[in-house]
Amino acid sequence: MREKAQFKPKPFIFYYLPVLLLALAGLADSIYLVISHYKVHTDILYKSFCAISKALNCDTVSQSSYAIFMGVPVSLLGVLGYLLFVVITAFLYDKEPAVEKRRGWHTLFIISVIFSAYSMVLALISNYYIHSYCIMCILSYIVNFMLLFLTLMIIQRFAKAPFLKSLKDDIVFFISHRWLQKIIPAFAVFTLSLFFFFPDYWTKNISALTKDVASGLTEEGHPWIGAENPELTIIEYADYRCFQCGKMHYYLRELVASNPDKLRLVHKHFPMDHEVNPLVKEPFHVGAGKMAMLAIYAASKDKFWEMNDILYDIKEDFNVKTIAKETGINAAELAWAINSKEVRMLLNRDMSDGFKLGVTGTPSFEINGELYFGVIPPEILNSFLK
């Protein structure tokens, strides 16, 4: 009988190049996500190309608290991870015998396992907590699993020594390499420093902007801040669970702080919460209605803007006791407010004003009887605020 032909792997370059290219693709993807995360939180006009729908929306994922890990954007950690992978891969290219090519690949396999496991964790978070997926994140998941597959294939094709011995050889290789001796410790120190010194640009101190600016209630009882005799009045219809509302509100507070004698900002509630808004037919912005009722009650205590700023900072479920400590309002009173028919009537009044004006989503703005959705045209602001 004829013996089966022994399997002969393709030249090493056929396995090496896809790994390097995939790692570079992951690096480029993570760089895009870092830029997108920064713009989502700092640019009021920014909308990523992958903000397609409620279920597929990179911006929704970036806005989530899960996009930050220990004070550092997850996407930035991805950049560092892929950069390390690329650097190690670049050092592993060798045209010489296979023994040289085997070094380091068991380490890259372990890194790929970590990448893939973390991808699974992020996918579960997107599904069960954020309820939205980021297309560019999904791309990184694919890259990670392909890196896992290819590094395993290289080990199977070229490595002959046992796995643990090969890992030991990898460590010896990294320790003995002159450039890696410098790069890896410096990389580790830089990464650790990020957890202590990275600026939290996603956190905004709204209260500090207008702490010395006049505020009060309109004749109808709506809270305002800014000029007592304004040249321009902006009425915002907002939702505390709406990320864009918070971003626009911060922007408008900056304008008020810069123009305290010209501009007045009036707040009206329009929560896109299915429990209070008849326009919303399925669960959405859950809890926004109760948050609005807390703010309405705080206005009766002359603490609307304090409550307003606290509510915009809440990313997940809110706690009445915690809010009570921060505002100085009795917790029992706040608990009463979110179930009060009287407070609910005031909320319905705001929403009725919005319905009459044609508001269907947030943020929306009323200026001189005209309605603007999402943002205010710059020419309107420029004509008043010079």
KEPALO-588889 format. One line per 8 residues: number of its first residue (from 1); their letters; for each residue x, y, z of C-alpha. Coordinates in nm, 3 decimals. Each point is the difference from the previous one (the first is absolute). Example, Ala and Ser with C-alpha at 12.3 -4.5 7.8 and 13.67 -1.06 7.14 Angstrom:
2
1	AS	1.230,-0.450,0.780 | 0.137,0.344,-0.066
//
This chain:
386
1	MREKAQFK	0.000,0.000,0.000 | 0.115,0.350,-0.072 | 0.076,0.214,0.303 | -0.191,0.325,0.036 | 0.197,0.302,-0.105 | 0.123,0.194,0.300 | -0.170,0.339,0.041 | 0.231,0.282,-0.091
9	PKPFIFYY	-0.098,0.351,0.111 | 0.025,0.295,-0.235 | 0.294,0.236,0.039 | -0.012,0.187,0.328 | -0.068,0.335,-0.169 | -0.348,-0.124,-0.102 | -0.093,-0.026,0.368 | 0.201,0.294,0.127
17	LPVLLLAL	-0.135,0.275,-0.227 | -0.372,-0.056,0.078 | 0.077,0.023,0.373 | 0.189,0.327,-0.044 | -0.265,0.148,-0.230 | -0.283,-0.100,0.232 | 0.177,0.156,0.299 | 0.050,0.320,-0.201
25	AGLADSIY	-0.370,-0.004,-0.096 | -0.094,-0.038,0.367 | 0.231,0.290,0.087 | -0.160,0.224,-0.266 | -0.348,-0.100,0.119 | 0.084,0.085,0.362 | 0.150,0.336,-0.099 | -0.325,0.085,-0.176
33	LVISHYKV	-0.198,-0.100,0.311 | 0.221,0.221,0.221 | -0.060,0.300,-0.228 | -0.372,-0.076,-0.020 | -0.030,-0.033,0.379 | 0.169,0.336,0.048 | -0.220,0.175,-0.257 | -0.321,-0.154,0.135
41	HTDILYKS	0.073,0.161,0.336 | 0.140,0.334,-0.118 | -0.149,0.091,-0.339 | -0.373,0.086,0.008 | -0.035,-0.053,-0.377 | 0.184,-0.332,-0.022 | -0.175,-0.316,-0.114 | 0.203,-0.305,-0.102
49	FCAISKAL	-0.068,-0.175,-0.330 | -0.100,-0.314,0.188 | -0.278,0.166,0.201 | -0.254,-0.181,-0.216 | -0.288,-0.098,0.227 | -0.091,-0.064,0.362 | 0.146,-0.352,-0.020 | 0.307,0.089,-0.209
57	NCDTVSQS	0.146,0.318,0.138 | 0.367,0.063,0.078 | -0.088,0.329,0.169 | -0.236,-0.169,0.246 | 0.279,-0.239,0.100 | 0.249,0.288,0.035 | -0.246,0.189,0.220 | -0.034,-0.294,0.237
65	SYAIFMGV	0.191,-0.015,0.327 | 0.125,-0.341,-0.117 | 0.216,0.179,-0.259 | 0.225,0.105,0.290 | 0.213,-0.241,0.203 | 0.164,0.131,0.316 | 0.009,0.354,-0.135 | 0.132,-0.089,-0.347
73	PVSLLGVL	-0.203,-0.044,-0.321 | -0.023,-0.368,-0.095 | 0.085,0.095,-0.359 | 0.331,0.152,0.115 | 0.086,-0.322,0.180 | -0.074,-0.171,-0.331 | 0.252,0.227,-0.175 | 0.266,-0.091,0.255
81	GYLLFVVI	-0.080,-0.371,-0.024 | 0.021,-0.011,-0.378 | 0.311,0.220,0.002 | 0.172,-0.250,0.231 | -0.114,-0.285,-0.225 | 0.136,0.176,-0.311 | 0.335,0.076,0.164 | 0.048,-0.360,0.116
89	TAFLYDKE	-0.108,-0.136,-0.339 | 0.247,0.229,-0.178 | 0.283,-0.141,0.211 | -0.095,-0.358,-0.086 | 0.061,0.020,-0.373 | 0.306,-0.201,-0.095 | 0.100,-0.164,-0.327 | 0.221,-0.247,0.177
97	PAVEKRRG	-0.085,-0.354,0.125 | -0.339,-0.077,0.152 | 0.133,-0.004,0.356 | 0.043,0.377,-0.021 | -0.354,0.042,-0.131 | -0.151,-0.194,0.287 | 0.119,0.242,0.263 | -0.267,0.233,0.134
105	WHTLFIIS	-0.299,-0.163,-0.166 | -0.119,-0.176,0.312 | 0.001,0.339,0.173 | -0.201,0.151,-0.283 | -0.243,-0.290,0.026 | -0.054,0.076,0.372 | -0.052,0.369,-0.082 | -0.252,-0.102,-0.269
113	VIFSAYSM	-0.186,-0.213,0.255 | -0.024,0.304,0.230 | -0.116,0.221,-0.288 | -0.265,-0.252,-0.103 | -0.127,-0.053,0.355 | -0.030,0.374,0.050 | -0.187,0.026,-0.331 | -0.255,-0.249,0.130
121	VLALISNY	-0.042,0.203,0.320 | -0.053,0.322,-0.197 | -0.248,-0.172,-0.233 | -0.203,-0.122,0.300 | 0.003,0.350,0.151 | -0.123,0.148,-0.329 | -0.279,-0.255,-0.019 | -0.124,-0.007,0.359
129	YIHSYCIM	0.086,0.345,0.138 | 0.048,0.254,-0.280 | -0.255,-0.163,-0.236 | 0.191,0.130,-0.298 | 0.293,-0.119,-0.210 | 0.299,0.185,-0.141 | 0.091,-0.114,-0.351 | 0.363,0.101,0.043
137	CILSYIVN	0.012,-0.191,0.329 | -0.139,-0.308,-0.174 | 0.278,0.038,-0.256 | 0.256,-0.011,0.282 | -0.164,-0.316,0.136 | 0.043,-0.164,-0.341 | 0.364,0.110,-0.013 | 0.063,-0.146,0.346
145	FMLLFLTL	-0.147,-0.341,-0.079 | 0.189,-0.015,-0.329 | 0.324,0.084,0.181 | -0.078,-0.282,0.244 | -0.056,-0.242,-0.288 | 0.312,0.101,-0.194 | 0.238,0.000,0.296 | -0.129,-0.346,0.094
153	MIIQRFAK	0.054,-0.113,-0.359 | 0.359,0.127,0.002 | 0.067,-0.190,0.323 | -0.144,-0.318,-0.148 | 0.192,0.038,-0.326 | 0.342,0.099,0.130 | 0.038,-0.063,0.373 | 0.133,-0.337,0.113
161	APFLKSLK	0.075,0.060,0.368 | -0.270,-0.031,0.273 | -0.211,0.310,0.061 | 0.140,0.093,0.343 | 0.359,-0.048,-0.114 | -0.072,0.222,-0.299 | -0.139,0.270,0.228 | 0.316,-0.020,0.208
169	DDIVFFIS	0.206,0.035,-0.319 | -0.210,0.305,-0.092 | 0.084,0.167,0.331 | 0.369,-0.069,-0.047 | -0.024,0.143,-0.353 | -0.170,0.321,0.119 | 0.239,0.048,0.291 | 0.305,-0.050,-0.218
177	HRWLQKII	-0.113,0.230,-0.280 | 0.167,0.338,0.040 | -0.281,0.213,-0.148 | -0.282,-0.190,0.169 | 0.178,0.046,0.334 | -0.059,0.374,-0.043 | -0.336,0.004,-0.177 | -0.209,-0.234,0.217
185	PAFAVFTL	0.082,0.159,0.343 | -0.054,0.349,-0.144 | -0.329,-0.116,-0.150 | -0.110,-0.145,0.335 | 0.085,0.320,0.190 | -0.182,0.216,-0.256 | -0.311,-0.221,0.015 | -0.012,0.008,0.380
193	SLFFFFPD	0.041,0.378,0.003 | -0.316,0.039,-0.208 | -0.212,-0.137,0.285 | 0.123,0.285,0.222 | 0.042,0.296,-0.233 | -0.234,-0.040,-0.300 | -0.237,0.303,-0.026 | -0.368,-0.088,0.049
201	YWTKNISA	-0.132,0.212,-0.288 | -0.332,-0.187,0.017 | -0.076,0.155,0.342 | -0.134,0.354,-0.002 | -0.032,0.230,0.300 | -0.314,0.182,-0.111 | -0.072,0.171,0.332 | 0.332,0.185,0.004
209	LTKDVASG	-0.082,0.171,-0.330 | -0.287,0.213,0.127 | 0.030,-0.001,0.379 | -0.014,0.384,0.012 | -0.266,0.043,-0.270 | -0.355,0.106,0.083 | -0.277,-0.261,-0.004 | -0.365,-0.031,0.090
217	LTEEGHPW	-0.343,-0.110,-0.121 | -0.203,0.145,-0.285 | -0.356,0.122,0.061 | -0.117,-0.345,-0.109 | 0.235,-0.166,0.250 | 0.272,-0.122,-0.238 | 0.362,0.022,0.127 | 0.230,0.241,-0.177
225	IGAENPEL	0.364,0.105,0.025 | 0.181,0.295,-0.157 | -0.110,0.354,-0.073 | -0.284,0.161,0.196 | -0.080,0.214,-0.306 | 0.120,-0.222,-0.287 | 0.054,0.093,-0.362 | -0.036,-0.368,-0.091
233	TIIEYADY	-0.199,-0.271,0.180 | 0.055,-0.367,-0.078 | -0.250,-0.253,0.128 | 0.143,-0.350,0.009 | -0.213,-0.315,-0.002 | 0.224,-0.266,0.149 | 0.024,-0.351,0.140 | 0.248,-0.097,0.273
241	RCFQCGKM	0.064,-0.338,-0.167 | 0.081,0.170,-0.332 | 0.377,0.030,-0.046 | -0.029,0.270,-0.266 | -0.224,0.201,0.236 | 0.274,0.002,0.262 | 0.262,0.099,-0.255 | -0.213,0.282,-0.140
249	HYYLRELV	-0.096,0.116,0.348 | 0.366,0.030,0.097 | 0.065,0.197,-0.319 | -0.290,0.235,0.074 | 0.115,0.049,0.358 | 0.338,0.104,-0.140 | -0.181,0.255,-0.219 | -0.196,0.127,0.299
257	ASNPDKLR	0.320,0.035,0.201 | 0.156,0.201,-0.285 | -0.313,0.212,-0.056 | -0.169,0.032,0.342 | -0.166,0.332,-0.091 | -0.127,-0.103,-0.345 | -0.103,-0.365,0.006 | -0.261,-0.183,0.208
265	LVHKHFPM	-0.042,-0.377,0.000 | -0.340,-0.139,0.101 | -0.039,-0.371,0.074 | -0.305,-0.213,-0.083 | -0.023,-0.374,0.046 | -0.073,-0.238,-0.286 | 0.113,-0.347,0.113 | 0.000,-0.259,-0.279
273	DHEVNPLV	-0.105,-0.257,0.256 | -0.270,-0.247,-0.103 | -0.153,0.022,0.348 | -0.089,0.370,-0.035 | 0.026,0.089,-0.370 | -0.278,-0.124,-0.230 | 0.227,0.041,-0.304 | 0.225,-0.281,0.126
281	KEPFHVGA	-0.157,-0.343,-0.050 | 0.273,-0.226,0.141 | 0.248,0.017,0.292 | 0.237,0.291,-0.060 | 0.187,0.241,0.228 | -0.139,-0.189,0.297 | -0.016,0.218,0.312 | 0.021,0.333,-0.184
289	GKMAMLAI	-0.356,0.086,0.106 | 0.077,-0.050,0.368 | 0.321,0.200,-0.035 | -0.199,0.288,-0.150 | -0.240,-0.015,0.295 | 0.294,0.022,0.242 | 0.120,0.313,-0.183 | -0.349,0.153,0.006
297	YAASKDKF	-0.021,-0.052,0.377 | 0.352,0.141,0.046 | -0.115,0.316,-0.179 | -0.260,0.051,0.274 | 0.291,-0.010,0.248 | 0.203,0.252,-0.203 | 0.251,-0.274,-0.085 | -0.090,-0.078,-0.357
305	WEMNDILY	0.339,0.065,-0.160 | 0.182,-0.202,0.265 | -0.234,-0.292,-0.060 | 0.015,0.052,-0.376 | 0.378,-0.031,-0.009 | 0.000,-0.308,0.224 | -0.259,-0.176,-0.216 | 0.198,0.059,-0.319
313	DIKEDFNV	0.300,-0.168,0.162 | -0.190,-0.320,0.084 | 0.079,-0.269,-0.257 | -0.179,-0.299,0.146 | -0.277,-0.049,0.262 | -0.043,0.289,0.241 | -0.017,-0.021,0.378 | -0.234,0.239,0.183
321	KTIAKETG	0.206,-0.011,0.321 | 0.319,0.092,-0.184 | -0.172,0.286,-0.182 | -0.143,0.121,0.331 | 0.348,0.021,0.151 | 0.134,0.193,-0.299 | -0.286,0.251,-0.013 | -0.090,0.029,0.367
329	INAAELAW	-0.365,-0.084,-0.076 | -0.165,-0.253,0.230 | 0.006,-0.351,-0.149 | -0.358,-0.069,0.109 | -0.115,0.312,-0.185 | 0.179,-0.112,-0.317 | -0.153,-0.345,0.028 | -0.341,0.167,0.030
337	AINSKEVR	0.068,0.222,-0.302 | 0.055,-0.285,-0.247 | -0.344,-0.140,0.088 | -0.184,0.328,0.043 | -0.303,0.079,-0.218 | 0.062,0.372,0.048 | 0.359,-0.024,-0.125 | -0.112,-0.225,-0.286
345	MLLNRDMS	-0.250,0.269,-0.107 | 0.283,0.252,-0.024 | 0.199,-0.244,-0.212 | -0.301,-0.054,-0.225 | -0.028,0.378,-0.039 | 0.355,0.019,-0.135 | -0.059,-0.288,-0.235 | -0.328,0.151,-0.119
353	DGFKLGVT	0.187,0.319,-0.089 | 0.240,-0.213,-0.201 | -0.277,-0.190,-0.180 | -0.168,0.328,-0.101 | 0.328,0.131,-0.136 | 0.068,-0.321,-0.194 | 0.274,-0.151,0.216 | 0.047,-0.370,-0.080
361	GTPSFEIN	0.349,-0.061,0.141 | 0.277,0.150,0.205 | 0.181,0.228,0.020 | -0.234,0.256,-0.154 | 0.019,0.376,0.030 | -0.257,0.276,-0.028 | 0.122,0.345,-0.102 | -0.249,0.275,-0.078
369	GELYFGVI	-0.271,-0.257,-0.065 | 0.213,-0.205,-0.242 | 0.098,-0.360,0.073 | 0.349,-0.141,-0.060 | 0.089,-0.364,0.052 | 0.341,-0.128,0.110 | 0.202,0.321,-0.030 | -0.059,0.372,-0.033
377	PPEILNSF	0.110,0.156,-0.333 | 0.319,0.201,0.064 | -0.132,0.300,-0.194 | -0.278,0.047,0.256 | 0.245,0.008,0.288 | 0.251,0.215,-0.189 | -0.260,0.267,-0.074 | -0.059,0.055,0.373
385	LK	0.320,-0.108,0.171 | 0.296,0.193,-0.136
//
